[in-house]
């Protein structure tokens, strides 16, 4: 298991008992990760697919070299992507295509 995002904190929030207060931890900043290696979509199809990913993953933007799971995706969100691809393009995307590799380019 590899974390999708690593964040540096000055100190961990603690409960009154001295344990890590997980509820007080800041939300992961996926957008900062996206900005580091962003490659814009170059075709209309890539723009639509990136838009679907961004909407499902709730991130500001998705590039063509981004990995679905590194951006916070999981199998349940992958099924939403497959459903939206069917609605948008009228063709079925096999779920395993998304689960096995990046959708755009390797």
N, CA, C and O atoms as CSV, one atom per row, in Angstrom:
chain,resi,resn,atom,element,x,y,z
A,1,UNK,N,N,0.838,-1.165,0.000
A,1,UNK,CA,C,0.000,0.000,0.000
A,1,UNK,C,C,0.894,1.243,0.000
A,1,UNK,O,O,1.744,1.425,0.872
A,2,UNK,N,N,0.674,2.078,-0.994
A,2,UNK,CA,C,1.439,3.314,-1.128
A,2,UNK,C,C,0.461,4.476,-1.040
A,2,UNK,O,O,-0.552,4.473,-1.740
A,3,UNK,N,N,0.736,5.469,-0.200
A,3,UNK,CA,C,-0.199,6.598,-0.096
A,3,UNK,C,C,-0.253,7.399,-1.393
A,3,UNK,O,O,0.755,7.541,-2.086
A,4,UNK,N,N,-1.422,7.914,-1.712
A,4,UNK,CA,C,-1.589,8.725,-2.914
A,4,UNK,C,C,-0.976,10.100,-2.740
A,4,UNK,O,O,-0.472,10.677,-3.704
A,5,UNK,N,N,-1.009,10.634,-1.531
A,5,UNK,CA,C,-0.492,11.967,-1.255
A,5,UNK,C,C,0.245,11.934,0.085
A,5,UNK,O,O,-0.213,11.313,1.044
A,6,UNK,N,N,1.388,12.612,0.134
A,6,UNK,CA,C,2.116,12.766,1.388
A,6,UNK,C,C,2.140,14.245,1.717
A,6,UNK,O,O,2.521,15.074,0.889
A,7,UNK,N,N,1.732,14.564,2.929
A,7,UNK,CA,C,1.688,15.960,3.355
A,7,UNK,C,C,2.593,16.142,4.560
A,7,UNK,O,O,2.668,15.275,5.430
A,8,UNK,N,N,3.272,17.265,4.604
A,8,UNK,CA,C,4.106,17.593,5.746
A,8,UNK,C,C,3.328,18.503,6.680
A,8,UNK,O,O,2.767,19.513,6.254
A,9,UNK,N,N,3.297,18.140,7.955
A,9,UNK,CA,C,2.612,18.937,8.967
A,9,UNK,C,C,3.618,19.377,10.019
A,9,UNK,O,O,4.547,18.635,10.340
A,10,UNK,N,N,3.442,20.559,10.548
A,10,UNK,CA,C,4.324,21.043,11.607
A,10,UNK,C,C,4.182,20.164,12.845
A,10,UNK,O,O,5.168,19.860,13.517
A,11,UNK,N,N,2.964,19.762,13.140
A,11,UNK,CA,C,2.717,18.854,14.255
A,11,UNK,C,C,1.392,18.152,14.028
A,11,UNK,O,O,0.511,18.672,13.344
A,12,UNK,N,N,1.260,16.974,14.604
A,12,UNK,CA,C,0.020,16.220,14.483
A,12,UNK,C,C,-0.991,16.714,15.515
A,12,UNK,O,O,-0.634,16.969,16.665
A,13,UNK,N,N,-2.253,16.851,15.103
A,13,UNK,CA,C,-3.273,17.228,16.082
A,13,UNK,C,C,-3.521,16.058,17.028
A,13,UNK,O,O,-3.621,14.910,16.596
A,14,UNK,N,N,-3.618,16.354,18.307
A,14,UNK,CA,C,-3.785,15.303,19.305
A,14,UNK,C,C,-5.108,15.453,20.040
A,14,UNK,O,O,-5.645,16.552,20.176
A,15,UNK,N,N,-5.616,14.330,20.506
A,15,UNK,CA,C,-6.802,14.327,21.361
A,15,UNK,C,C,-6.353,14.654,22.786
A,15,UNK,O,O,-5.154,14.670,23.064
A,16,UNK,N,N,-7.287,14.912,23.679
A,16,UNK,CA,C,-6.906,15.151,25.081
A,16,UNK,C,C,-6.139,13.976,25.700
A,16,UNK,O,O,-5.409,14.158,26.675
A,17,UNK,N,N,-6.303,12.770,25.136
A,17,UNK,CA,C,-5.601,11.585,25.647
A,17,UNK,C,C,-4.208,11.427,25.045
A,17,UNK,O,O,-3.486,10.497,25.404
A,18,UNK,N,N,-3.820,12.321,24.138
A,18,UNK,CA,C,-2.489,12.250,23.540
A,18,UNK,C,C,-2.397,11.395,22.289
A,18,UNK,O,O,-1.304,11.175,21.767
A,19,UNK,N,N,-3.529,10.912,21.804
A,19,UNK,CA,C,-3.535,10.126,20.568
A,19,UNK,C,C,-3.740,11.067,19.379
A,19,UNK,O,O,-4.210,12.194,19.540
A,20,UNK,N,N,-3.380,10.587,18.176
A,20,UNK,CA,C,-3.566,11.392,16.979
A,20,UNK,C,C,-5.059,11.601,16.742
A,20,UNK,O,O,-5.831,10.643,16.714
A,21,UNK,N,N,-5.454,12.850,16.575
A,21,UNK,CA,C,-6.849,13.187,16.307
A,21,UNK,C,C,-7.054,13.145,14.793
A,21,UNK,O,O,-6.836,14.140,14.101
A,22,UNK,N,N,-7.465,12.010,14.298
A,22,UNK,CA,C,-7.604,11.817,12.848
A,22,UNK,C,C,-8.646,12.736,12.233
A,22,UNK,O,O,-8.522,13.138,11.076
A,23,UNK,N,N,-9.664,13.063,13.001
A,23,UNK,CA,C,-10.714,13.954,12.481
A,23,UNK,C,C,-10.213,15.383,12.288
A,23,UNK,O,O,-10.779,16.133,11.494
A,24,UNK,N,N,-9.168,15.762,12.999
A,24,UNK,CA,C,-8.628,17.115,12.886
A,24,UNK,C,C,-7.523,17.223,11.837
A,24,UNK,O,O,-7.014,18.317,11.591
A,25,UNK,N,N,-7.144,16.102,11.214
A,25,UNK,CA,C,-6.127,16.145,10.167
A,25,UNK,C,C,-6.681,16.862,8.939
A,25,UNK,O,O,-7.862,16.713,8.625
A,26,UNK,N,N,-5.847,17.640,8.234
A,26,UNK,CA,C,-6.331,18.322,7.026
A,26,UNK,C,C,-6.594,17.317,5.913
A,26,UNK,O,O,-5.981,16.250,5.861
A,27,UNK,N,N,-7.510,17.672,5.029
A,27,UNK,CA,C,-7.811,16.819,3.877
A,27,UNK,C,C,-6.602,16.781,2.940
A,27,UNK,O,O,-5.885,17.775,2.818
A,28,UNK,N,N,-6.367,15.635,2.271
A,28,UNK,CA,C,-5.240,15.559,1.333
A,28,UNK,C,C,-5.391,16.583,0.214
A,28,UNK,O,O,-6.500,16.845,-0.251
A,29,UNK,N,N,-4.285,17.153,-0.209
A,29,UNK,CA,C,-4.288,18.168,-1.257
A,29,UNK,C,C,-3.917,17.531,-2.594
A,29,UNK,O,O,-2.768,17.606,-3.030
A,30,UNK,N,N,-4.903,16.900,-3.240
A,30,UNK,CA,C,-4.668,16.246,-4.520
A,30,UNK,C,C,-4.334,17.260,-5.612
A,30,UNK,O,O,-3.594,16.948,-6.545
A,31,UNK,N,N,-4.875,18.466,-5.499
A,31,UNK,CA,C,-4.620,19.483,-6.516
A,31,UNK,C,C,-3.149,19.853,-6.595
A,31,UNK,O,O,-2.636,20.091,-7.688
A,32,UNK,N,N,-2.460,19.906,-5.468
A,32,UNK,CA,C,-1.029,20.225,-5.460
A,32,UNK,C,C,-0.249,19.147,-6.197
A,32,UNK,O,O,0.703,19.446,-6.916
A,33,UNK,N,N,-0.651,17.892,-6.018
A,33,UNK,CA,C,0.002,16.791,-6.721
A,33,UNK,C,C,-0.223,16.913,-8.226
A,33,UNK,O,O,0.690,16.659,-9.012
A,34,UNK,N,N,-1.426,17.299,-8.629
A,34,UNK,CA,C,-1.748,17.441,-10.044
A,34,UNK,C,C,-0.893,18.506,-10.717
A,34,UNK,O,O,-0.461,18.317,-11.854
A,35,UNK,N,N,-0.644,19.604,-10.049
A,35,UNK,CA,C,0.080,20.712,-10.639
A,35,UNK,C,C,1.536,20.369,-10.908
A,35,UNK,O,O,2.151,20.983,-11.780
A,36,UNK,N,N,2.107,19.411,-10.192
A,36,UNK,CA,C,3.503,19.072,-10.347
A,36,UNK,C,C,3.789,18.384,-11.680
A,36,UNK,O,O,4.827,18.649,-12.286
A,37,UNK,N,N,2.913,17.522,-12.147
A,37,UNK,CA,C,3.189,16.748,-13.353
A,37,UNK,C,C,2.057,16.842,-14.379
A,37,UNK,O,O,1.794,15.879,-15.099
A,38,UNK,N,N,1.410,17.957,-14.447
A,38,UNK,CA,C,0.238,18.110,-15.297
A,38,UNK,C,C,0.609,18.199,-16.776
A,38,UNK,O,O,1.447,19.009,-17.172
A,39,UNK,N,N,-0.031,17.349,-17.588
A,39,UNK,CA,C,0.062,17.417,-19.046
A,39,UNK,C,C,-1.367,17.548,-19.551
A,39,UNK,O,O,-2.186,16.647,-19.369
A,40,UNK,N,N,-1.655,18.667,-20.181
A,40,UNK,CA,C,-3.019,18.974,-20.615
A,40,UNK,C,C,-3.501,18.009,-21.697
A,40,UNK,O,O,-2.702,17.507,-22.487
A,41,UNK,N,N,-4.805,17.754,-21.727
A,41,UNK,CA,C,-5.370,16.949,-22.822
A,41,UNK,C,C,-5.206,17.685,-24.145
A,41,UNK,O,O,-5.314,18.909,-24.203
A,42,UNK,N,N,-4.944,16.924,-25.210
A,42,UNK,CA,C,-4.684,17.567,-26.496
A,42,UNK,C,C,-5.788,17.333,-27.522
A,42,UNK,O,O,-5.789,17.973,-28.574
A,43,UNK,N,N,-6.721,16.437,-27.243
A,43,UNK,CA,C,-7.821,16.177,-28.176
A,43,UNK,C,C,-9.149,16.370,-27.448
A,43,UNK,O,O,-9.197,16.441,-26.220
A,44,UNK,N,N,-10.193,16.450,-28.208
A,44,UNK,CA,C,-11.527,16.595,-27.622
A,44,UNK,C,C,-11.908,15.407,-26.761
A,44,UNK,O,O,-12.516,15.568,-25.703
A,45,UNK,N,N,-11.549,14.207,-27.217
A,45,UNK,CA,C,-11.844,13.001,-26.451
A,45,UNK,C,C,-11.100,13.009,-25.120
A,45,UNK,O,O,-11.673,12.681,-24.081
A,46,UNK,N,N,-9.824,13.386,-25.155
A,46,UNK,CA,C,-9.041,13.465,-23.918
A,46,UNK,C,C,-9.625,14.503,-22.968
A,46,UNK,O,O,-9.650,14.289,-21.757
A,47,UNK,N,N,-10.095,15.628,-23.508
A,47,UNK,CA,C,-10.701,16.660,-22.666
A,47,UNK,C,C,-11.952,16.141,-21.976
A,47,UNK,O,O,-12.161,16.405,-20.792
A,48,UNK,N,N,-12.783,15.408,-22.704
A,48,UNK,CA,C,-13.995,14.850,-22.108
A,48,UNK,C,C,-13.663,13.824,-21.029
A,48,UNK,O,O,-14.262,13.826,-19.954
A,49,UNK,N,N,-12.698,12.942,-21.324
A,49,UNK,CA,C,-12.322,11.925,-20.348
A,49,UNK,C,C,-11.701,12.545,-19.101
A,49,UNK,O,O,-11.993,12.122,-17.982
A,50,UNK,N,N,-10.850,13.540,-19.291
A,50,UNK,CA,C,-10.253,14.236,-18.142
A,50,UNK,C,C,-11.332,14.924,-17.319
A,50,UNK,O,O,-11.260,14.952,-16.091
A,51,UNK,N,N,-12.319,15.470,-17.987
A,51,UNK,CA,C,-13.425,16.107,-17.282
A,51,UNK,C,C,-14.223,15.115,-16.453
A,51,UNK,O,O,-14.633,15.420,-15.333
A,52,UNK,N,N,-14.442,13.929,-17.005
A,52,UNK,CA,C,-15.156,12.882,-16.267
A,52,UNK,C,C,-14.358,12.490,-15.027
A,52,UNK,O,O,-14.906,12.391,-13.929
A,53,UNK,N,N,-13.059,12.268,-15.214
A,53,UNK,CA,C,-12.205,11.888,-14.073
A,53,UNK,C,C,-12.235,12.980,-13.014
A,53,UNK,O,O,-12.413,12.693,-11.830
A,54,UNK,N,N,-12.062,14.228,-13.431
A,54,UNK,CA,C,-12.005,15.341,-12.476
A,54,UNK,C,C,-13.307,15.444,-11.690
A,54,UNK,O,O,-13.294,15.697,-10.486
A,55,UNK,N,N,-14.417,15.250,-12.369
A,55,UNK,CA,C,-15.720,15.334,-11.705
A,55,UNK,C,C,-15.905,14.198,-10.705
A,55,UNK,O,O,-16.350,14.424,-9.580
A,56,UNK,N,N,-15.564,12.981,-11.111
A,56,UNK,CA,C,-15.735,11.820,-10.238
A,56,UNK,C,C,-14.776,11.883,-9.052
A,56,UNK,O,O,-15.152,11.558,-7.926
A,57,UNK,N,N,-13.533,12.305,-9.308
A,57,UNK,CA,C,-12.521,12.349,-8.248
A,57,UNK,C,C,-12.591,13.625,-7.411
A,57,UNK,O,O,-11.930,13.733,-6.378
A,58,UNK,N,N,-13.398,14.592,-7.865
A,58,UNK,CA,C,-13.541,15.879,-7.176
A,58,UNK,C,C,-12.200,16.606,-7.043
A,58,UNK,O,O,-11.827,17.077,-5.968
A,59,UNK,N,N,-11.484,16.681,-8.181
A,59,UNK,CA,C,-10.233,17.437,-8.256
A,59,UNK,C,C,-10.398,18.523,-9.310
A,59,UNK,O,O,-11.287,18.439,-10.157
A,60,UNK,N,N,-9.554,19.530,-9.262
A,60,UNK,CA,C,-9.683,20.677,-10.161
A,60,UNK,C,C,-9.413,20.301,-11.614
A,60,UNK,O,O,-10.138,20.729,-12.513
A,61,UNK,N,N,-8.380,19.506,-11.846
A,61,UNK,CA,C,-8.063,19.123,-13.229
A,61,UNK,C,C,-7.314,17.808,-13.241
A,61,UNK,O,O,-6.704,17.411,-12.249
A,62,UNK,N,N,-7.372,17.139,-14.383
A,62,UNK,CA,C,-6.702,15.859,-14.583
A,62,UNK,C,C,-5.931,15.946,-15.886
A,62,UNK,O,O,-6.452,16.430,-16.892
A,63,UNK,N,N,-4.704,15.484,-15.871
A,63,UNK,CA,C,-3.876,15.452,-17.072
A,63,UNK,C,C,-3.877,14.076,-17.696
A,63,UNK,O,O,-4.327,13.105,-17.088
A,64,UNK,N,N,-3.371,13.998,-18.911
A,64,UNK,CA,C,-3.404,12.733,-19.643
A,64,UNK,C,C,-2.445,11.687,-19.080
A,64,UNK,O,O,-2.629,10.500,-19.346
A,65,UNK,N,N,-1.444,12.078,-18.323
A,65,UNK,CA,C,-0.504,11.122,-17.747
A,65,UNK,C,C,-0.838,10.763,-16.307
A,65,UNK,O,O,-0.104,10.002,-15.676
A,66,UNK,N,N,-1.935,11.296,-15.775
A,66,UNK,CA,C,-2.294,11.048,-14.390
A,66,UNK,C,C,-2.824,9.629,-14.211
A,66,UNK,O,O,-3.420,9.046,-15.116
A,67,UNK,N,N,-2.591,9.099,-13.025
A,67,UNK,CA,C,-3.054,7.767,-12.672
A,67,UNK,C,C,-4.309,7.902,-11.815
A,67,UNK,O,O,-4.315,8.628,-10.821
A,68,UNK,N,N,-5.349,7.212,-12.199
A,68,UNK,CA,C,-6.644,7.298,-11.523
A,68,UNK,C,C,-6.521,7.015,-10.031
A,68,UNK,O,O,-7.103,7.731,-9.216
A,69,UNK,N,N,-5.781,5.994,-9.670
A,69,UNK,CA,C,-5.696,5.582,-8.275
A,69,UNK,C,C,-4.765,6.479,-7.465
A,69,UNK,O,O,-4.964,6.647,-6.261
A,70,UNK,N,N,-3.772,7.047,-8.097
A,70,UNK,CA,C,-2.893,7.979,-7.402
A,70,UNK,C,C,-3.613,9.297,-7.089
A,70,UNK,O,O,-3.200,10.040,-6.199
A,71,UNK,N,N,-4.675,9.573,-7.816
A,71,UNK,CA,C,-5.464,10.792,-7.576
A,71,UNK,C,C,-6.576,10.572,-6.563
A,71,UNK,O,O,-7.393,11.463,-6.328
A,72,UNK,N,N,-6.610,9.387,-5.963
A,72,UNK,CA,C,-7.620,9.116,-4.947
A,72,UNK,C,C,-8.738,8.212,-5.418
A,72,UNK,O,O,-9.700,7.989,-4.683
A,73,UNK,N,N,-8.634,7.688,-6.624
A,73,UNK,CA,C,-9.659,6.797,-7.152
A,73,UNK,C,C,-9.614,5.424,-6.513
A,73,UNK,O,O,-8.590,5.016,-5.965
A,74,UNK,N,N,-10.725,4.716,-6.584
A,74,UNK,CA,C,-10.826,3.337,-6.106
A,74,UNK,C,C,-11.864,2.630,-6.980
A,74,UNK,O,O,-12.454,3.240,-7.872
A,75,UNK,N,N,-12.075,1.364,-6.722
A,75,UNK,CA,C,-12.912,0.556,-7.615
A,75,UNK,C,C,-14.345,1.068,-7.726
A,75,UNK,O,O,-14.937,0.991,-8.803
A,76,UNK,N,N,-14.913,1.584,-6.648
A,76,UNK,CA,C,-16.287,2.095,-6.729
A,76,UNK,C,C,-16.361,3.353,-7.594
A,76,UNK,O,O,-17.313,3.529,-8.354
A,77,UNK,N,N,-15.363,4.226,-7.482
A,77,UNK,CA,C,-15.335,5.412,-8.344
A,77,UNK,C,C,-15.054,5.011,-9.789
A,77,UNK,O,O,-15.523,5.669,-10.719
A,78,UNK,N,N,-14.296,3.944,-9.980
A,78,UNK,CA,C,-14.015,3.467,-11.340
A,78,UNK,C,C,-15.304,3.051,-12.037
A,78,UNK,O,O,-15.455,3.270,-13.239
A,79,UNK,N,N,-16.234,2.454,-11.298
A,79,UNK,CA,C,-17.511,2.076,-11.914
A,79,UNK,C,C,-18.309,3.315,-12.322
A,79,UNK,O,O,-19.033,3.287,-13.316
A,80,UNK,N,N,-18.177,4.403,-11.555
A,80,UNK,CA,C,-18.836,5.654,-11.936
A,80,UNK,C,C,-18.232,6.204,-13.227
A,80,UNK,O,O,-18.955,6.709,-14.086
A,81,UNK,N,N,-16.912,6.108,-13.364
A,81,UNK,CA,C,-16.253,6.563,-14.593
A,81,UNK,C,C,-16.755,5.758,-15.780
A,81,UNK,O,O,-17.076,6.323,-16.826
A,82,UNK,N,N,-16.826,4.445,-15.625
A,82,UNK,CA,C,-17.300,3.582,-16.710
A,82,UNK,C,C,-18.723,3.963,-17.114
A,82,UNK,O,O,-19.039,4.017,-18.302
A,83,UNK,N,N,-19.573,4.225,-16.138
A,83,UNK,CA,C,-20.954,4.609,-16.409
A,83,UNK,C,C,-21.021,5.945,-17.153
A,83,UNK,O,O,-21.800,6.090,-18.095
A,84,UNK,N,N,-20.218,6.907,-16.739
A,84,UNK,CA,C,-20.234,8.228,-17.383
A,84,UNK,C,C,-19.628,8.181,-18.782
A,84,UNK,O,O,-20.045,8.929,-19.667
A,85,UNK,N,N,-18.648,7.309,-18.984
A,85,UNK,CA,C,-18.098,7.140,-20.326
A,85,UNK,C,C,-19.174,6.583,-21.249
A,85,UNK,O,O,-19.294,7.020,-22.393
A,86,UNK,N,N,-19.955,5.626,-20.765
A,86,UNK,CA,C,-21.056,5.068,-21.561
A,86,UNK,C,C,-22.081,6.145,-21.897
A,86,UNK,O,O,-22.554,6.213,-23.031
A,87,UNK,N,N,-22.430,6.987,-20.927
A,87,UNK,CA,C,-23.394,8.066,-21.167
A,87,UNK,C,C,-22.849,9.099,-22.153
A,87,UNK,O,O,-23.590,9.593,-23.002
A,88,UNK,N,N,-21.574,9.425,-22.050
A,88,UNK,CA,C,-20.984,10.480,-22.873
A,88,UNK,C,C,-20.676,10.021,-24.285
A,88,UNK,O,O,-20.970,10.724,-25.251
A,89,UNK,N,N,-20.079,8.830,-24.406
A,89,UNK,CA,C,-19.599,8.367,-25.703
A,89,UNK,C,C,-20.493,7.304,-26.334
A,89,UNK,O,O,-20.371,7.026,-27.527
A,90,UNK,N,N,-21.384,6.712,-25.554
A,90,UNK,CA,C,-22.254,5.668,-26.084
A,90,UNK,C,C,-21.540,4.354,-26.320
A,90,UNK,O,O,-22.048,3.498,-27.043
A,91,UNK,N,N,-20.367,4.177,-25.720
A,91,UNK,CA,C,-19.648,2.916,-25.858
A,91,UNK,C,C,-19.168,2.453,-24.491
A,91,UNK,O,O,-18.864,3.251,-23.604
A,92,UNK,N,N,-19.114,1.138,-24.356
A,92,UNK,CA,C,-18.770,0.529,-23.081
A,92,UNK,C,C,-17.255,0.476,-22.906
A,92,UNK,O,O,-16.545,-0.064,-23.754
A,93,UNK,N,N,-16.764,1.038,-21.798
A,93,UNK,CA,C,-15.355,0.941,-21.417
A,93,UNK,C,C,-15.244,-0.218,-20.440
A,93,UNK,O,O,-15.883,-0.201,-19.387
A,94,UNK,N,N,-14.438,-1.232,-20.772
A,94,UNK,CA,C,-14.285,-2.334,-19.810
A,94,UNK,C,C,-13.669,-1.820,-18.510
A,94,UNK,O,O,-12.678,-1.090,-18.535
A,95,UNK,N,N,-14.244,-2.196,-17.396
A,95,UNK,CA,C,-13.749,-1.754,-16.101
A,95,UNK,C,C,-12.295,-2.151,-15.907
A,95,UNK,O,O,-11.519,-1.397,-15.322
A,96,UNK,N,N,-11.922,-3.319,-16.390
A,96,UNK,CA,C,-10.538,-3.775,-16.218
A,96,UNK,C,C,-9.542,-2.880,-16.950
A,96,UNK,O,O,-8.375,-2.821,-16.563
A,97,UNK,N,N,-9.979,-2.179,-18.004
A,97,UNK,CA,C,-9.075,-1.253,-18.707
A,97,UNK,C,C,-8.666,-0.116,-17.783
A,97,UNK,O,O,-7.527,0.347,-17.826
A,98,UNK,N,N,-9.578,0.323,-16.964
A,98,UNK,CA,C,-9.282,1.398,-16.010
A,98,UNK,C,C,-8.528,0.860,-14.796
A,98,UNK,O,O,-7.647,1.536,-14.264
A,99,UNK,N,N,-8.865,-0.340,-14.360
A,99,UNK,CA,C,-8.239,-0.915,-13.177
A,99,UNK,C,C,-6.799,-1.351,-13.421
A,99,UNK,O,O,-5.983,-1.314,-12.500
A,100,UNK,N,N,-6.471,-1.760,-14.641
A,100,UNK,CA,C,-5.142,-2.298,-14.929
A,100,UNK,C,C,-4.097,-1.241,-15.226
A,100,UNK,O,O,-2.924,-1.432,-14.906
A,101,UNK,N,N,-4.491,-0.136,-15.829
A,101,UNK,CA,C,-3.485,0.842,-16.260
A,101,UNK,C,C,-4.116,2.220,-16.396
A,101,UNK,O,O,-5.323,2.394,-16.231
A,102,UNK,N,N,-3.273,3.182,-16.698
A,102,UNK,CA,C,-3.772,4.519,-16.971
A,102,UNK,C,C,-4.616,4.460,-18.243
A,102,UNK,O,O,-4.345,3.672,-19.149
A,103,UNK,N,N,-5.619,5.288,-18.293
A,103,UNK,CA,C,-6.549,5.239,-19.413
A,103,UNK,C,C,-5.979,5.817,-20.691
A,103,UNK,O,O,-6.252,5.305,-21.776
A,104,UNK,N,N,-5.190,6.879,-20.580
A,104,UNK,CA,C,-4.747,7.593,-21.760
A,104,UNK,C,C,-3.468,7.020,-22.358
A,104,UNK,O,O,-3.475,6.474,-23.461
A,105,UNK,N,N,-2.386,7.151,-21.626
A,105,UNK,CA,C,-1.081,6.734,-22.140
A,105,UNK,C,C,-0.311,6.058,-21.014
A,105,UNK,O,O,-0.572,6.299,-19.836
A,106,UNK,N,N,0.630,5.217,-21.387
A,106,UNK,CA,C,1.493,4.578,-20.390
A,106,UNK,C,C,2.847,5.224,-20.346
A,106,UNK,O,O,3.703,4.812,-19.563
